[in-house]
Amino acid sequence: MERMLVEEYRGGVLECTHAGHVCGVDAAGRIRYAAGNPHHVTYLRSAAKPFQAIPVLQHAIENRFGFTGRETAILAGSHRGEPFHIEAVESMLGKIGLGEERLVCATTYPLNIGARDNAVRQQLPKRRVYHNCSGKHTGILALCQALGYDLGSYCDPEHPAQKLILRTLASLSEMPEEQIPIGTDGCGFPVHALPLDALARAYLKLACPDLIPDPAVRDAVRKLTALMHAHPEMIAGTDFICSVLLRDPNIVAKGGAKGVYGFALKEERVAFALKVLDGSEEEWPLIVASILEQLQYPNRETIEALYRISQRTIRNDANVTVGYSKAVFKLQEE
């Protein structure tokens, strides 16, 4: 059964509730903490992006094309279309000699409100590079360009690049490839589903790469997570939870659409995966802050940063406080 994770109150009356599941695993990959069903199966959506980027770094594609650290970091990002994001994607496409029409993701406007308003104000057209997944797509195109794979079918689940991604995810999550369902993400890319405990195990290895037996994958993970920490703004954007968490060098984190989130703590050697069942993302900062507080996480600055970007205080359109939200779940130790 799911657990109530967050409640929202307006004028003292309970207005909304957000139920879901949380799973935490320890250094051995065993389920240590749970709220709801730790085996709940969910599509990873963009929480899969770090794993989708690993084959690119495993083959040193970033070195072959001269990607900068910021450019390489955005391979694992769900960027918000801020100017520095677009600059990075355009630069990478230029370095691999491809136009943005090669990207399968649809044309759109930036997710960042300021960047979107600026594009509309200037009457700029929608573009594929504005799509929040364009960094990931560009990375896979670079992989295909370097290894001689077909460019037009790079989003086909049977494409060799996608087979590399599936093999990587299966290994890190400790799930057999044939037991991982595959659907189609909003950007047109294949998307995989995992039980929350398997997703948490995969995130554990991002934070603790010494647990990865394959040296090439281990080295790729170390380089990728170092870049995520060095350039957190490339993983999401200004004041978005992924970028906020990655400013803490002890945390590796990434969220995905429809309420799925994964993060891991290096020193504590624990990892969590969660799913908000109504698909909402606004509750992530409150949920993650509550998990960290329940673990007695020592970096209070990270917790306070999460509260600053959360909906803990609900304000109306005139910025007047009209209510509050709170996390209401308790982790059960298994």
C-alpha positions as CSV (number, residue, x, y, z in Angstrom):
1,M,0.0,0.0,0.0
2,E,1.1,3.5,-0.7
3,R,1.8,6.0,2.1
4,M,0.7,9.6,2.4
5,L,3.9,11.6,1.8
6,V,2.8,15.3,1.8
7,E,-0.3,17.2,2.9
8,E,-1.2,20.7,1.8
9,Y,-3.3,23.0,3.9
10,R,-5.0,26.3,2.9
11,G,-6.7,28.4,5.6
12,G,-6.3,25.5,8.1
13,V,-8.2,23.1,5.9
14,L,-6.6,20.1,4.2
15,E,-6.8,20.8,0.5
16,C,-4.5,18.3,-1.2
17,T,-2.6,15.1,-0.4
18,H,0.2,13.4,-2.3
19,A,0.7,9.6,-1.7
20,G,3.5,7.5,-2.9
21,H,6.3,5.1,-2.1
22,V,9.9,5.5,-0.8
23,C,12.7,2.9,-0.7
24,G,16.2,3.2,0.9
25,V,19.0,0.7,0.5
26,D,22.2,0.3,2.4
27,A,25.8,-0.3,1.2
28,A,25.0,-3.9,0.5
29,G,22.0,-3.0,-1.6
30,R,19.6,-4.4,1.0
31,I,16.3,-2.5,1.7
32,R,16.9,-0.6,4.9
33,Y,14.2,2.0,4.9
34,A,10.7,2.1,3.4
35,A,7.5,4.1,3.3
36,G,4.9,2.3,1.2
37,N,6.0,-0.4,-1.2
38,P,9.7,-0.5,-1.7
39,H,9.2,-2.8,-4.7
40,H,6.8,-0.5,-6.6
41,V,7.6,-0.5,-10.3
42,T,7.9,2.8,-12.1
43,Y,9.4,4.2,-15.3
44,L,12.5,6.1,-14.5
45,R,11.9,8.9,-17.0
46,S,14.7,11.5,-16.6
47,A,16.0,9.9,-13.4
48,A,17.6,7.5,-15.9
49,K,19.8,10.2,-17.5
50,P,23.0,9.6,-15.5
51,F,22.8,5.9,-16.6
52,Q,22.1,6.8,-20.2
53,A,25.2,9.1,-20.2
54,I,27.5,6.4,-18.9
55,P,28.2,4.7,-22.2
56,V,29.2,8.0,-23.7
57,L,31.9,8.5,-21.1
58,Q,32.8,4.8,-21.1
59,H,33.9,5.3,-24.7
60,A,35.5,8.6,-24.0
61,I,33.3,10.3,-26.6
62,E,33.6,13.6,-24.8
63,N,37.4,13.6,-25.4
64,R,37.0,12.6,-29.0
65,F,34.9,15.7,-29.8
66,G,36.4,18.0,-27.3
67,F,33.4,18.6,-25.1
68,T,34.0,20.8,-22.1
69,G,33.1,19.8,-18.6
70,R,29.9,21.8,-18.7
71,E,28.9,20.3,-22.0
72,T,29.6,16.8,-20.8
73,A,27.6,17.4,-17.6
74,I,24.4,18.3,-19.6
75,L,24.3,14.8,-21.0
76,A,22.9,13.8,-17.6
77,G,20.7,16.8,-17.3
78,S,17.1,17.9,-17.7
79,H,18.0,21.5,-18.6
80,R,15.5,24.3,-18.3
81,G,16.5,26.1,-21.5
82,E,18.5,28.9,-19.9
83,P,20.9,30.6,-22.3
84,F,24.0,28.8,-21.0
85,H,22.1,25.4,-21.5
86,I,21.3,26.3,-25.1
87,E,24.9,27.5,-25.7
88,A,26.2,24.1,-24.5
89,V,23.9,22.0,-26.7
90,E,24.6,24.1,-29.8
91,S,28.3,23.9,-29.1
92,M,28.2,20.1,-28.9
93,L,26.2,19.8,-32.1
94,G,28.7,21.9,-33.8
95,K,31.6,19.8,-32.6
96,I,30.0,16.6,-33.9
97,G,29.0,18.2,-37.1
98,L,25.2,17.8,-36.9
99,G,22.2,20.1,-37.0
100,E,19.5,20.2,-34.4
101,E,17.1,18.6,-36.9
102,R,18.8,15.3,-36.1
103,L,17.4,15.4,-32.6
104,V,14.3,13.3,-32.2
105,C,12.9,15.4,-29.4
106,A,10.1,17.8,-30.4
107,T,10.4,21.6,-30.9
108,T,9.3,23.5,-27.9
109,Y,10.0,26.6,-25.8
110,P,12.4,26.6,-22.7
111,L,11.0,25.3,-19.4
112,N,12.6,28.2,-17.5
113,I,10.0,30.9,-17.3
114,G,12.3,33.8,-18.0
115,A,14.0,32.1,-20.9
116,R,10.6,31.1,-22.3
117,D,9.2,34.6,-21.9
118,N,12.2,36.1,-23.6
119,A,11.9,33.7,-26.6
120,V,8.2,34.6,-27.0
121,R,8.9,38.3,-26.6
122,Q,11.4,38.2,-29.4
123,Q,9.0,36.1,-31.5
124,L,11.6,33.3,-31.7
125,P,10.4,29.9,-33.1
126,K,10.2,26.8,-31.0
127,R,13.4,24.7,-31.3
128,R,14.6,21.2,-30.6
129,V,17.6,22.4,-28.6
130,Y,15.1,24.1,-26.2
131,H,13.8,20.7,-25.2
132,N,15.0,19.7,-21.7
133,C,16.3,16.4,-23.0
134,S,18.3,17.8,-25.9
135,G,21.6,17.3,-24.0
136,K,21.0,13.6,-23.6
137,H,20.0,13.2,-27.3
138,T,23.1,15.1,-28.4
139,G,25.3,12.8,-26.3
140,I,23.9,9.7,-27.9
141,L,24.2,11.2,-31.4
142,A,27.9,11.9,-30.5
143,L,28.3,8.2,-29.5
144,C,26.7,7.1,-32.7
145,Q,28.8,9.4,-34.8
146,A,32.0,8.2,-33.1
147,L,31.2,4.5,-33.2
148,G,29.7,4.4,-36.7
149,Y,26.2,3.6,-35.6
150,D,23.1,4.7,-37.6
151,L,22.1,8.2,-36.7
152,G,18.5,8.1,-37.8
153,S,17.4,5.2,-35.6
154,Y,19.2,6.1,-32.4
155,C,15.9,6.1,-30.4
156,D,15.0,2.5,-31.5
157,P,15.2,0.2,-28.5
158,E,17.1,-2.3,-30.8
159,H,19.7,0.3,-31.8
160,P,23.2,-0.7,-30.5
161,A,23.5,2.6,-28.5
162,Q,20.2,1.7,-26.7
163,K,21.5,-1.8,-26.1
164,L,24.6,-0.3,-24.4
165,I,22.3,1.8,-22.1
166,L,20.1,-1.2,-21.2
167,R,23.2,-3.3,-20.4
168,T,24.5,-0.5,-18.2
169,L,21.2,0.0,-16.3
170,A,20.7,-3.7,-15.8
171,S,24.2,-4.1,-14.4
172,L,24.0,-1.2,-11.9
173,S,20.4,-2.0,-10.8
174,E,21.1,-5.7,-10.5
175,M,18.2,-6.5,-12.7
176,P,18.2,-9.0,-15.6
177,E,17.8,-7.1,-18.9
178,E,14.9,-9.3,-20.0
179,Q,13.0,-8.3,-16.8
180,I,13.2,-4.5,-17.5
181,P,10.1,-3.1,-19.3
182,I,10.8,-0.6,-22.0
183,G,8.4,2.2,-23.0
184,T,8.8,5.5,-24.9
185,D,9.6,8.7,-23.0
186,G,8.1,12.1,-23.7
187,C,11.2,13.0,-25.7
188,G,10.9,9.9,-27.9
189,F,13.8,8.1,-26.2
190,P,13.3,4.6,-24.8
191,V,12.4,4.6,-21.1
192,H,12.9,1.8,-18.7
193,A,10.9,0.7,-15.6
194,L,12.4,-0.6,-12.4
195,P,11.3,-1.5,-8.9
196,L,12.2,1.3,-6.5
197,D,14.7,-0.9,-4.7
198,A,16.5,-1.6,-8.0
199,L,16.6,2.1,-8.8
200,A,18.0,2.8,-5.4
201,R,20.7,0.2,-5.9
202,A,21.7,1.9,-9.2
203,Y,21.9,5.3,-7.5
204,L,24.0,3.7,-4.7
205,K,26.6,2.8,-7.3
206,L,26.6,6.4,-8.7
207,A,27.6,7.6,-5.2
208,C,29.8,4.6,-4.4
209,P,31.5,3.5,-7.6
210,D,33.8,1.2,-5.7
211,L,30.8,-1.2,-5.8
212,I,31.0,-1.4,-9.6
213,P,33.0,-4.4,-10.7
214,D,33.6,-3.2,-14.3
215,P,36.6,-0.8,-14.3
216,A,35.5,1.0,-17.4
217,V,32.0,1.7,-16.1
218,R,33.4,2.5,-12.7
219,D,35.7,5.2,-14.2
220,A,32.9,6.6,-16.3
221,V,30.7,6.9,-13.3
222,R,33.4,8.7,-11.3
223,K,34.0,11.2,-14.1
224,L,30.3,11.8,-14.7
225,T,29.4,12.4,-11.0
226,A,32.4,14.7,-10.6
227,L,31.1,16.7,-13.5
228,M,27.6,16.7,-12.1
229,H,29.0,18.2,-8.9
230,A,31.3,20.6,-10.7
231,H,28.4,21.9,-12.9
232,P,25.2,21.4,-11.0
233,E,23.5,24.1,-13.0
234,M,23.7,22.0,-16.1
235,I,21.7,19.1,-14.5
236,A,18.5,21.1,-14.1
237,G,18.8,24.9,-13.7
238,T,18.6,27.8,-11.3
239,D,16.9,26.9,-8.0
240,F,15.7,23.5,-9.2
241,I,16.1,20.6,-6.8
242,C,18.6,18.5,-8.7
243,S,21.0,21.4,-9.0
244,V,20.4,22.4,-5.4
245,L,21.2,18.8,-4.1
246,L,24.3,18.5,-6.4
247,R,25.9,21.5,-4.7
248,D,26.4,19.2,-1.8
249,P,29.4,17.1,-2.8
250,N,28.1,14.2,-0.7
251,I,24.9,13.8,-2.8
252,V,24.2,12.4,-6.2
253,A,20.7,13.1,-7.4
254,K,18.4,13.2,-10.4
255,G,14.6,13.4,-10.9
256,G,12.3,12.4,-13.6
257,A,8.8,13.3,-14.9
258,K,5.7,12.0,-13.2
259,G,7.1,12.1,-9.6
260,V,10.1,9.7,-9.7
261,Y,13.3,10.7,-7.9
262,G,16.6,9.0,-7.0
263,F,19.5,10.2,-4.8
264,A,22.4,8.7,-2.8
265,L,24.7,9.8,0.0
266,K,28.4,9.0,-0.4
267,E,29.6,9.0,3.1
268,E,26.6,7.3,4.6
269,R,26.5,4.8,1.6
270,V,22.8,4.8,1.4
271,A,20.5,5.5,-1.6
272,F,16.8,6.3,-2.0
273,A,14.3,6.1,-4.8
274,L,10.8,7.5,-4.5
275,K,7.6,7.9,-6.5
276,V,4.9,10.5,-6.0
277,L,1.9,8.6,-7.4
278,D,0.0,11.6,-8.7
279,G,3.1,12.5,-10.8
280,S,3.7,15.8,-9.0
281,E,7.3,17.2,-8.7
282,E,6.6,20.1,-6.4
283,E,6.7,17.8,-3.4
284,W,10.2,16.5,-4.1
285,P,12.1,19.1,-1.9
286,L,9.9,18.5,1.1
287,I,10.1,14.7,0.7
288,V,13.9,14.6,0.3
289,A,14.4,17.1,3.2
290,S,12.2,14.9,5.4
291,I,14.3,11.8,4.5
292,L,17.5,13.7,5.3
293,E,16.1,14.9,8.6
294,Q,15.0,11.4,9.5
295,L,18.5,10.2,8.8
296,Q,19.9,13.0,10.9
297,Y,21.9,14.2,8.0
298,P,24.6,16.5,9.3
299,N,24.6,19.1,6.5
300,R,21.8,21.4,7.6
301,E,22.6,23.8,4.9
302,T,21.4,21.3,2.2
303,I,18.2,20.7,4.1
304,E,17.5,24.4,4.5
305,A,18.2,24.9,0.8
306,L,15.6,22.3,0.0
307,Y,13.1,24.1,2.2
308,R,13.8,27.4,0.5
309,I,12.7,26.0,-2.9
310,S,9.9,23.9,-1.5
311,Q,6.2,24.7,-1.3
312,R,6.3,24.6,2.5
313,T,4.8,28.0,2.6
314,I,1.9,28.4,0.1
315,R,1.5,31.9,-1.3
316,N,-1.2,33.3,-3.5
317,D,-0.7,35.3,-6.7
318,A,-0.1,38.4,-4.6
319,N,2.7,36.6,-2.7
320,V,0.5,36.5,0.5
321,T,0.9,33.5,2.7
322,V,-2.3,31.4,2.5
323,G,-1.3,28.0,3.6
324,Y,1.5,25.4,4.1
325,S,2.6,22.0,3.1
326,K,4.3,19.4,5.2
327,A,5.8,15.9,4.8
328,V,3.8,13.4,6.9
329,F,5.5,10.1,6.4
330,K,7.9,8.2,8.7
331,L,10.5,5.8,7.3
332,Q,10.2,2.3,8.6
333,E,13.5,0.5,9.2
334,E,13.5,-2.9,7.6
